[in-house]
Every structure is written in structure tokens, then in C-alpha cells.
């Protein structure tokens, strides 16, 4: 979680320094979801992500250096600078792609699930999506097909209360998105998305059941992004009292306090861990800065025509 936090803060800083082209959506505040879920997965399990996908990639095992280089549009990035912040593909650790289209990853997850079912690989596919995507047609179609085909797919809704600037209660009367699971005949769970242990324990249980052939599950993690929808956005549509309330429930703050209270860590050890994460991200930023841009004569390489 510390690695994700400092990667995202660095990405935010370098976006303002004009080193990160295009839009940049950071994951600060939601780290417990990615870490809790991905810790329950194996290296060859698949994940699909969203426009806010850096955290999922790091949690699944992506190298911070190559990930930062991709954000910078550099040749050393995972997609040789072609994908940028929102379109990251890392085959070697099962990342089938972050996606700039809201709800775009949901039907793609069915492909991962169908592959595992037909080839009997015992792999699990996890699809991360937001509360805005939960109201897309792709959500209903994908969950329905996964249920009918009993695919090994876990749908993880990261409900951070806002789809860009639209509050969730202005878009749906559904109180809990996981309640929709019953209408498709599958299991649904509502979790505290800021409690990394709760997310991990439930994810491990669901992954085990899914791997045994028990079909898909819909998990909803209630969480909150600390900043605007994208870097630089004025998020004044959110009441300050609400923001302050969720900042007090920062997943890293809650978990570090728990570990210190239970004498798993000392405060000094936690501070050392945080410093090590900062150094690792500083090295990643240096690597990205010093890496070359792709050559203009290679613009048509690795594209279909």
C-alpha cells in the first residue's frame, strides 16, 4: 500500500511538471482494495483494470520503474510508451489491460474466464471497475453471461461514491451494488474497502471457491478517493465534512495503527518502510526520466492495420 501511495503521489507531482502526458487518475485512498484482492491471487491469474489502474498493476506485481516509464510515454515502459497512464498491459504477471472506457474491462474479463474454463487451467480472472461502470449495460451483460456459463470470474466494484462528479445516489437507487448479485443467482459481498485485512480474507475465500469451479462472485468494496477524479480537477462537488471523514479512514493509517497496536511493527519500523517505498519510487522516477522516447519511425510498429 505504501508503494502504491508514493507511486501515485509522484505521478501527481510529475503530471503537474508536465512529464506525464494526457490525463492521469490516481488511486490514493483506495490502496486496500487492490492489495487485499491481489494478495489472494497467483502470478498467472488475470486482472483487468480501469482508467485508475496503477495501483492494481503494482499490487499484481508490475515493476514500478517500467510502470512509471509507461506513464511518461517512454520506450522502456510496459507498452513501449504507447499506452500511457490508462492503457497498461503486462502479460508476464497476468495484467490483461487497464481501460480508459468506463465498463470496458467487464466483457473482456469473460474472455479470461472462458479461457480458464475451456483449458482447465484453474486460473481466476478479477475485473476491477467503479460504481459508474456498475450502471453500464456491459456490467449486467457480463455478470449474466459469467453466471450462466459458471466462469471463474470475480467482479470487484470499487465504490468510491462518485462517478466523476456524479454522486452514486444521483445515478441509482441501489443501496449496495453487491445486492444485484442475487438477481443473477450468484454470491455477492459488501466489504469495507479501507480495511485491507477484511478485503484480503474475503478475497482469499472467494478466490478459493472460484478456483474450485463454483462460478463468479460480485464483491463491492466501499472506499473513497482522496483527490479529484483526475489530477488537477477541482473536486469542490464533495462536501469538506465528507472528505475529512474519509481521510480519517485512510487505509494505510488504519492498518499501520493496528500493526503498531498489536506490536507487529513499531512506529520506527513503519517509518522505515515508508522511507524505503519513497526511495523505490524516486528510483522509478529517475529511470523514467532518463529513458528515451520511442523513435518516430517506429510509430506503426506493433499496431494492426
Residue, then its C-alpha position, 0 to 999 in steps of 0.5 A: x500500500x505504501x508503494x502504491x501511495x508514493x507511486x501515485x503521489x509522484x505521478x501527481x507531482x510529475x503530471x503537474x511538471x508536465x512529464x506525464x502526458x494526457x490525463x492521469x487518475x490516481x488511486x490514493x485512498x483506495x490502496x486496500x482494495x487492490x492489495x487485499x484482492x491481489x494478495x489472494x491471487x497467483x502470478x498467472x491469474x488475470x486482472x483487468x483494470x480501469x482508467x485508475x489502474x496503477x495501483x492494481x498493476x503494482x499490487x499484481x506485481x508490475x515493476x514500478x520503474x517500467x510502470x512509471x516509464x509507461x506513464x511518461x510515454x517512454x520506450x522502456x515502459x510496459x507498452x513501449x510508451x504507447x499506452x500511457x497512464x490508462x492503457x497498461x498491459x503486462x502479460x508476464x504477471x497476468x495484467x490483461x489491460x487497464x481501460x480508459x472506457x468506463x465498463x470496458x474491462x467487464x466483457x473482456x474479463x469473460x474472455x479470461x474466464x472462458x479461457x480458464x474454463x475451456x483449458x482447465x487451467x484453474x486460473x481466476x480472472x478479477x475485473x476491477x471497475x467503479x460504481x459508474x461502470x456498475x450502471x453500464x449495460x456491459x456490467x449486467x451483460x457480463x455478470x449474466x453471461x459469467x453466471x450462466x456459463x459458471x466462469x471463474x470470474x470475480x467482479x470487484x466494484x470499487x465504490x468510491x461514491x462518485x462517478x466523476x462528479x456524479x454522486x452514486x445516489x444521483x445515478x441509482x437507487x441501489x443501496x449496495x451494488x453487491x445486492x444485484x448479485x442475487x438477481x443473477x443467482x450468484x454470491x455477492x459481498x459488501x466489504x469495507x474497502x479501507x480495511x485491507x485485512x477484511x478485503x484480503x480474507x474475503x478475497x482469499x475465500x472467494x478466490x478459493x471457491x472460484x478456483x474450485x469451479x463454483x462460478x463468479x462472485x460480485x464483491x463491492x468494496x466501499x472506499x473513497x478517493x482522496x483527490x479529484x477524479x483526475x489530477x488537477x480537477x477541482x473536486x469542490x462537488x464533495x462536501x469538506x465534512x465528507x472528505x475529512x471523514x474519509x481521510x480519517x479512514x485512510x487505509x494505510x493509517x488504519x492498518x499501520x495503527x493496528x500493526x503498531x497496536x498489536x506490536x507487529x511493527x513499531x512506529x520506527x519500523x513503519x517509518x522505515x518502510x515508508x522511507x524505503x517505498x519513497x526511495x523505490x519510487x524516486x528510483x522509478x522516477x529517475x529511470x523514467x526520466x532518463x529513458x528515451x522516447x520511442x523513435x518516430x519511425x517506429x510509430x506503426x510498429x506493433x499496431x494492426x492495420 
